[in-house]
Amino acid sequence: MSILSALNDPVFAGFLAASMRLAIPIMLAALGGLFAERSGVLNIGLEGMMLVGAFVGFVVTFATGHLVIGVIAAILSGAVTGLLLGLYTITLAANQVVVGISLNLLSVGVTSYLYRSFFGAATDRPRIEPFAAVDFGSLGDLPLIGPLLFRQDMLAYLGLVLIVITWFVVKKTRFGLNIRSVGEHPEAAETLGVDVIQTRYVAIALSGALASLGGAFLSLSATGVFLDNMTAGRGYIALAILILGRRHAIGVLFAALLFGSADALQLRAQLLPINVPLQFLLMLPYVLTIVVLAGFAGRQGTPAALGLPFRRSGSKKDD
């Protein structure tokens, strides 16, 4: 079989398309984590923010019949969740890891409870019509790039556009410079006129909005339903992607594609006649997460003030 025919193989093309589709939600969550961590806030609550976005997006779409309204509602709910996280981590200077984990646990309970309050506990789950793939005609049949880029839906393309926007904002704008400065040396940034508290609040709100958009992708694009804890650890995988992608937008994209490929591989491996237990295949993306954290966590340059609360000099108490 020639290389060209292998690239055009329907199974391989389906694998590529699935890799991109599975990469989008964790990529969006990782972009949210990028804004938070660059500003010095460790957002462990990405998992909970994704779950809130998946729930709110589904409920609003089901109620209104409009997917776009559901997406907007999910983004807003994520921003509000981010501000709630900011209240505890920025204003109250609580432990950022504890608050993030608490938010994740709270989100699981609240979304499960509200879902049953709205729809009952029947086994026949309500569904919506998810986003359909955009038809690019013969472009979708191009080797390699066709399945990756021309067989996706509007939310996937929005995610790719957000990669470029994030890179530009963080690297090329005054706001991005402020974010990076408060993440590296907030005291110095404050003396130069940067409002550290405000900058971190905006960053954590953006973080929540992007993470919830990633969650909305799961319910509004990938499945058309909402399931309890349907994020299934993707928020934690997004944290690993941040490390592997060096907290850079383009790096996040390629790291997300790596994890998306691992997820797509385990899905397709389940259909092959191999004597490997299903549970081992399901573990593949999470094993990759552990490997990334073990191999790269200590090697990447993190913002110097990441995870450290900031107190204005006038509010500090003498020892």
C-alpha positions in Angstrom: 0.0 0.0 0.0 1.4 3.4 -1.0 1.7 6.3 1.4 -0.9 8.3 -0.5 -3.4 5.4 -0.3 -2.7 4.9 3.4 -3.4 8.6 4.0 -6.7 8.3 2.1 -7.8 5.2 4.0 -11.2 5.8 5.6 -10.2 4.3 8.9 -7.1 6.6 9.1 -9.1 9.6 8.0 -11.7 8.9 10.7 -8.9 8.6 13.3 -7.6 12.0 12.3 -11.0 13.6 12.4 -11.7 12.1 15.8 -8.3 13.2 17.1 -9.1 16.8 16.4 -12.7 16.5 17.7 -11.5 14.9 21.0 -8.7 17.5 21.4 -11.0 20.6 21.2 -12.6 20.5 24.6 -9.3 19.9 26.5 -7.6 22.5 24.3 -10.2 25.1 25.2 -9.9 24.3 28.9 -6.1 24.5 28.7 -6.4 27.9 27.1 -8.5 28.9 30.0 -5.8 27.6 32.4 -3.2 29.5 30.4 -4.8 32.8 31.2 -5.1 32.0 34.9 -1.6 30.5 35.4 0.0 33.3 33.4 -1.6 35.7 35.9 -0.4 33.7 38.9 -3.6 31.9 39.7 -3.5 28.1 39.8 -6.8 27.1 38.4 -7.4 23.5 39.6 -11.1 24.1 39.0 -11.0 23.6 35.2 -12.8 20.3 35.6 -15.7 21.9 37.4 -15.9 24.8 35.0 -16.1 22.4 32.1 -18.9 20.5 33.8 -20.8 23.7 34.5 -20.4 24.8 30.8 -21.6 21.4 29.6 -24.7 21.5 31.9 -25.7 25.2 31.3 -25.1 24.9 27.6 -27.3 21.8 27.3 -30.1 23.1 29.5 -30.3 26.5 27.7 -30.2 24.9 24.3 -32.9 22.4 25.2 -35.1 25.3 26.6 -34.5 27.7 23.7 -33.9 25.4 20.8 -30.9 27.5 19.7 -27.3 26.2 20.0 -25.7 29.6 19.8 -27.7 30.8 22.8 -26.6 27.7 24.7 -23.0 28.4 23.8 -23.3 32.0 25.0 -24.9 30.9 28.2 -22.2 28.4 28.8 -19.5 31.0 28.4 -21.2 33.4 30.8 -21.7 30.7 33.4 -18.0 29.9 33.1 -17.0 33.5 33.6 -19.2 33.7 36.7 -17.7 30.5 38.1 -14.3 31.9 37.4 -15.2 35.1 39.4 -16.4 32.9 42.3 -13.0 31.1 42.2 -11.3 34.5 42.1 -13.3 35.6 45.2 -11.7 32.9 47.3 -8.2 32.7 45.7 -7.6 36.4 44.9 -9.6 38.4 47.4 -9.7 36.0 50.4 -6.3 34.5 49.5 -7.4 31.0 50.2 -5.3 28.0 49.2 -5.8 27.7 45.4 -5.5 24.0 45.2 -8.1 23.4 47.9 -10.5 25.9 46.4 -10.1 24.4 42.9 -10.7 20.9 44.1 -13.7 22.0 46.1 -15.1 23.7 43.1 -14.8 20.5 41.1 -16.6 18.5 43.7 -19.3 21.1 44.1 -19.9 21.2 40.3 -20.4 17.5 40.2 -23.1 17.6 42.9 -24.8 20.8 41.8 -25.1 19.8 38.1 -26.3 16.3 38.9 -28.9 17.6 41.3 -30.2 20.4 39.0 -30.3 18.0 36.0 -32.6 15.7 38.0 -34.7 18.6 39.2 -35.2 19.8 35.6 -35.6 16.5 33.7 -36.3 13.9 36.4 -34.5 10.6 36.9 -35.9 8.7 34.0 -33.6 6.5 31.9 -34.8 8.1 28.7 -32.5 11.2 28.6 -33.5 14.3 26.7 -31.4 15.1 23.7 -30.7 18.0 21.4 -29.5 18.2 17.9 -25.8 18.9 18.2 -23.7 21.1 15.9 -23.2 19.5 12.5 -19.9 19.3 10.7 -19.4 22.1 8.1 -19.5 20.8 4.6 -16.3 21.8 2.7 -17.0 19.4 -0.2 -13.8 17.8 -1.7 -11.6 19.7 0.8 -12.5 17.1 3.4 -11.0 14.4 1.2 -7.5 16.0 1.1 -4.8 13.7 2.5 -4.0 14.3 6.2 -5.3 17.9 6.5 -8.7 17.1 5.1 -9.9 15.0 8.1 -8.1 17.3 10.5 -9.4 20.6 9.3 -12.3 20.2 7.0 -14.6 17.7 8.8 -15.3 19.7 12.0 -18.1 21.8 13.3 -18.3 25.5 14.1 -17.3 25.1 17.7 -14.1 23.3 16.6 -13.3 26.1 14.3 -14.0 28.6 17.0 -11.5 26.8 19.2 -8.8 27.0 16.5 -9.5 30.7 16.1 -9.2 31.1 19.8 -5.7 29.6 19.7 -4.6 32.5 17.4 -6.4 35.1 19.5 -4.9 33.8 22.7 -1.4 33.9 21.3 -1.9 37.4 20.1 -3.4 38.7 23.3 -0.8 37.2 25.6 2.2 38.0 23.4 1.4 41.2 21.6 -1.0 43.3 23.7 -0.7 45.5 26.7 -3.2 43.4 28.5 -1.1 40.3 27.8 1.9 42.0 29.1 0.1 42.9 32.3 -1.0 39.3 32.8 2.5 38.0 32.4 3.9 40.7 34.7 1.5 40.0 37.6 2.2 36.3 37.2 6.0 36.8 37.4 6.4 39.7 39.9 3.1 41.2 41.1 4.8 43.7 43.5 6.9 45.2 40.7 3.9 45.3 38.4 1.9 47.1 41.1 4.6 49.8 41.4 4.4 50.3 37.6 0.7 51.1 37.8 -0.7 47.7 37.0 -3.8 46.7 39.0 -2.8 43.2 40.0 -6.2 42.3 41.6 -8.2 43.5 38.6 -5.9 41.8 36.1 -6.1 38.5 37.9 -9.9 38.8 38.1 -10.2 39.4 34.4 -7.8 36.5 33.7 -9.7 34.1 35.9 -13.0 35.1 34.3 -11.5 34.4 30.9 -10.2 31.1 32.2 -13.7 30.1 33.4 -15.3 31.2 30.1 -12.9 29.2 27.9 -13.1 26.1 30.1 -16.9 26.2 30.1 -16.8 26.6 26.3 -14.8 23.4 26.3 -17.4 21.7 28.4 -20.2 23.0 26.2 -18.4 21.3 23.2 -19.0 17.9 25.0 -22.8 18.4 25.3 -23.6 20.6 22.3 -21.2 19.2 19.7 -19.8 15.8 20.6 -22.9 14.1 22.1 -26.1 16.1 22.2 -26.8 15.0 25.7 -25.7 15.8 29.3 -24.4 13.0 31.5 -23.3 13.1 35.2 -19.6 14.0 35.4 -19.4 13.8 31.6 -16.1 15.7 31.6 -14.5 12.5 33.1 -11.2 14.2 34.2 -10.6 16.3 31.1 -10.0 19.3 33.2 -7.1 17.6 34.9 -5.8 16.5 31.5 -5.9 20.2 30.5 -3.6 21.0 33.3 -1.1 18.4 32.0 -1.5 19.9 28.5 -0.5 23.3 29.9 2.7 21.9 31.2 3.5 19.9 28.1 2.6 23.0 25.9 4.9 25.2 28.0 1.9 27.5 28.7 2.0 28.7 25.1 -1.1 28.8 22.9 0.6 27.0 20.0 2.1 24.4 22.3 -1.3 23.8 23.9 -2.7 23.1 20.4 -0.1 20.4 19.7 -0.3 18.9 23.2 -4.1 18.7 22.9 -3.8 16.9 19.6 -1.5 14.4 21.2 -4.0 13.6 23.9 -6.8 13.7 21.4 -5.0 11.1 19.3 -4.5 8.9 22.4 -8.2 9.1 23.1 -9.2 8.4 19.5 -6.7 5.5 19.5 -8.3 3.8 22.5 -11.8 4.2 21.0 -10.7 2.5 17.8 -8.6 -0.1 19.5 -11.8 -1.3 21.2 -13.1 -2.5 17.8 -9.9 -4.4 16.9 -9.6 -8.1 17.5 -6.9 -7.8 20.2 -6.7 -9.5 23.5 -6.4 -6.3 25.6 -9.0 -5.6 28.3 -11.2 -2.7 27.7 -10.2 -1.1 31.0 -6.6 -0.9 29.9 -7.6 0.9 26.7 -9.7 3.4 28.6 -6.7 4.2 30.8 -4.5 5.3 27.9 -5.2 9.1 28.0 -4.9 9.1 31.8 -1.7 7.1 31.7 -0.3 9.7 29.2 -1.3 12.4 31.6 0.7 10.8 34.5 3.7 10.4 32.2 3.6 14.0 31.1 3.3 15.2 34.7 6.1 13.0 35.9 8.4 13.8 33.0 7.8 17.5 32.4 6.4 19.0 35.6 9.8 19.9 37.0 11.3 21.1 33.7 9.0 23.8 32.5 9.4 27.4 33.6 6.3 28.3 35.6 5.4 31.9 36.5 7.3 32.9 39.6 4.2 34.0 41.5 2.0 31.0 40.5 -0.2 29.9 43.4 0.9 32.7 45.7 -1.6 35.2 47.1 -1.0 38.9 46.5 -1.4 41.5 49.2 -1.0 45.2 48.5 1.8 46.7 50.5 -0.7 48.9 52.5 -2.7 45.9 53.6 0.2 43.9 54.9 0.5 43.6 58.7 3.8 44.0 60.5 5.2 40.8 61.9 
